[in-house]
Structures are given as structure tokens and as C-alpha cells.
Amino acid sequence: MNTQQIIDTESAHTSGVYPKRPLAIVRGEGAHLWDADGRMYIDCVGGQGAANLGHAHPAVVAADELSRNLLQR
């Protein structure tokens, strides 16, 4: 999906209460984010919930995989 398709899909399923930026984040690693057009950004919004651990933190990914494997038994 390109940026506009992602934005349109999200807009169709949101309340519209919060303003959105014309940006479609598709991947994160540590403090870095990438949009649908391949541009990299530094995520400066750490500290909200588990976001202070970064995106795709190896310990969180491992715990998630373990949980999913246990639930699939």
C-alpha cells in the first residue's frame, strides 16, 4: 500500500477525534521509524506506555513470540 491508501484506510476506521498527519508509518526499530515511502524518522515520543523501550525491542519481541506460541497450543 502506498501512503495515501494507508491514510485513506485509517481514516475510514477512526473517530476523527485526534488530528492526523499525512504520514504512514509502516516499520519501527529502536528509535527509528520508516514511512511507506521509505523515509526514516527519529521517534521522539518515547515514554508513552511501552514506547520508551523503542520499536521492536528484542526482549519485547521474544516475550510476544513466547506468548503467542503458548496461546496456540
PEVEN-V573456 format. One record per residue. RES is the residue in one small letter. PSI is psi as a letter, one per 20 degrees, with the letter a starting at -180 (* if undefined). BURIAL is + if it has 24 or more other C-alpha atoms within 12 Angstrom, else -. Layout:
BEGIN
res=[RES/RES]
psi=[PSI/PSI]
burial=[BURIAL/BURIAL]
END
This chain:
BEGIN
res=[m/n/t/q/q/i/i/d/t/e/s/a/h/t/s/g/v/y/p/k/r/p/l/a/i/v/r/g/e/g/a/h/l/w/d/a/d/g/r/m/y/i/d/c/v/g/g/q/g/a/a/n/l/g/h/a/h/p/a/v/v/a/a/d/e/l/s/r/n/l/l/q/r]
psi=[q/r/g/h/g/g/g/g/g/g/h/i/k/q/h/j/h/p/q/q/q/m/p/n/p/i/q/q/o/c/j/q/q/q/r/i/j/j/p/q/q/p/o/k/k/q/i/o/c/j/h/i/i/r/p/k/p/h/h/g/g/g/h/g/g/g/g/h/h/h/h/i/*]
burial=[-/-/-/-/-/-/-/-/-/-/-/-/-/-/-/-/-/-/-/-/-/-/+/+/+/-/-/+/-/+/-/+/+/-/+/-/-/-/-/-/-/-/-/-/-/-/-/-/-/-/-/-/-/+/+/-/-/-/-/-/-/-/-/-/-/-/-/-/-/-/-/-/-]
END
